[in-house]
């Protein structure tokens, strides 16, 4: 079996390599290809990923390439994780929104639409290559943000072999398992909503419902990503909240915090990535990997420690970051893809959270609406779990943001300025015709070298 990663020169490539290779023998993976169009980054982070793969299991063929066809041909599964325009364009997306005092977060905020404007055409190029040169049964797991808009648009364009994946839901479950001191497979949850806008309405340990005791456990508000929310809010909803809901429920605080600290998340990441890349570019990845790993841990630890800190004013209390090559992997976004693969290859159904068409699971949404939802995956495909008695406050927000995603997909597919204004006008974090019109005008100008003419 061959698995390929398009965007294999990213700073998280070692995580992907570790996940894939640790599961390779069990799943029958014999070949892994990491492809990127940024040669410098592929020669740093791709090479570090390859070194990790070699140390975990050197019997697995692991190659790096700049050629997308080499990655696509004969691949059974493909993971796409690209950043069109890299960190500098993300910063411009964010700053344009913030200049109007609108949240500039790259998935949840208005900046996510700009990111999608240039990401969809690039992913579509790869999807077309996959249709022409890939296996007829290939599946593509898209991690490129904004995953909700991306997944909706790709499905609307007929690329039914694509699945949206995100590690936020599985990361939350992993953090709860740590609090209980149990392995993650003993703790399960029922999730529904949209990408970066989802709710767990059930958490079970060994089949026993623990949501009520979990919500009153003070540790989840200090040791997990529930730390961004007031306990009273979580109790009011009666469910576990995706960390990105912070941007909706604390909108004014988020914008105020970002403006007052004077630096955006994109700027934090750019500065860390530039310093890390510069330092690693002068080192021998293969000959002095241990030293390179120390440099990586130093800078990546700063990145992790700053996660949502400026936006929320809540500092992380995680221990110093260490990348342990041999520690059993708890998944991340590669883990989501691997779980799907395992279910498809075996006779054993798997429960997991995916971004897939609704198929009637959430009443009040269209069957074709891509949602983030708990699914049962088997050899026959994926089956979203029907949501019983969803929270009405949650559903009001889900319906509104789904309207934005539908209109964003329409705008990007038709290159329609009118639909683009409509989509941002209904977006709850913009919610204004005049703001939407200004943002669309500026984002079209910003992305002119990445997109065809919009009308």
Secondary structure, DSSP 4 states (H G I P E B T S, - for coil): -EEEEETTTSTTHHHHHHHHHHTHHHHT--EEEEE-S-HHHIIIIIHHHHHHHHHH-TTSEEEEES-HHHHHTT-SEEEE---TTHHHHHHHHHHHHHHTT----TTTSTHHHHHHHHHHHHHHHHHHHHHHHS-TT-EEEE-PSSHHHHHHHHHHTT-TTEEE--SHHHHHHHHHHHHHTS-GGGEEEEEEEETTEEEEEEEEETTEE-HHHHHT-TTHHHHSGGGGS-HHHHHHHTSEE-GGGHHHHTHHHHHHHHHHHT--HHHHHHHHHHHHHHHHHTS-TTTTHHHHHHHHHHHHHHHHHTTTHHHHS----PPPP---SSSPP--HHHHHHHHHHHHHHSSS-EEEEEEEE-TTSSTTS-TT-EEEEEEEEETTEEEEPPPSS--HHHHHHHHHHHHHHHHHHHHHHHT-HHHHHHHHHHSTTT--HHHHHHHHHHHHHHTTTTSPPP-
